Amino acid sequence: MRFDLKFMLKKADMAPPTKFGVVLFPGFQALDVFGPLDALNNLSRRTPLELTVLSATRDPVSSKSDTPGAIGQTVVPTHTFDECPEDLEVLLVPGGFGTRNTLVTQVIVEFLKRIYPKLRYLLTVCTGSAVVAQSGLLDGRRATSNKKGWEWATSQGPNVHWVRQARWVVDGNFWTSSGVSAGIDLIFAFIADQYGEEMAKQLADQAEYVRSSDPSNDPFA
């Protein structure tokens, strides 16, 4: 893990972020997106936030997999990757079956390389960390991913210090979580870090959600 003194000092001088974005692609995992976003929705009722929904085009994006008979939900992006606001502060990259489609992820990887220097934080859920790893941005960093897809996910970033026994991992301004529901624990931990533990506790209580407060406690590892 890198100790980035410059980052820590900059963080101490800045207000909590208010401009969030989420990446969508065909075959995204629904809970990877909607779990964290629901917490942010509730947070925005207490402190104003902005949300940008990003994809390769403005066409509706479905979470449905290619499995015959599968269902899914469709979300309409607010911006394409080329239209991403310059002042975006936090970007969430979900996982899902679509992360294994290189035709889908190639454009995301290029977008991440371009936008990361402007971000304050980059958050991933599930195999979203594998997509970020493909960009090289996680090289030399500690990170985690979905334990059911561990071998494939970790193969996407041979220079990443993958942590198997972790519900989520924080390294500098990268926050990566384990699979699917772990993204909810990650977002509450992020809210606690940025807005205070009491805010995170109140939001979790509002959602009637029992948080995992130990990032190393992953029962699925």
Salt bridges, closest charged atoms under 4 A:
GLU50 OE2 - LYS19 NZ 3.05
ASP82 OD1 - ARG114 NH2 3.68
GLU83 OE1 - ARG58 NE 2.96
GLU86 OE1 - LYS118 NZ 2.48
ASP87 OD2 - LYS19 NZ 3.58
GLU89 OE2 - ARG120 NH1 2.92
GLU110 OE2 - LYS113 NZ 3.71
ASP171 OD1 - ARG141 NH1 3.20
ASP185 OD2 - ARG167 NE 2.83
ASP193 OD2 - LYS11 NZ 2.87
GLU197 OE2 - ARG211 NH1 2.86
ASP205 OD2 - LYS201 NZ 3.12
ASP218 OD2 - LYS147 NZ 2.64
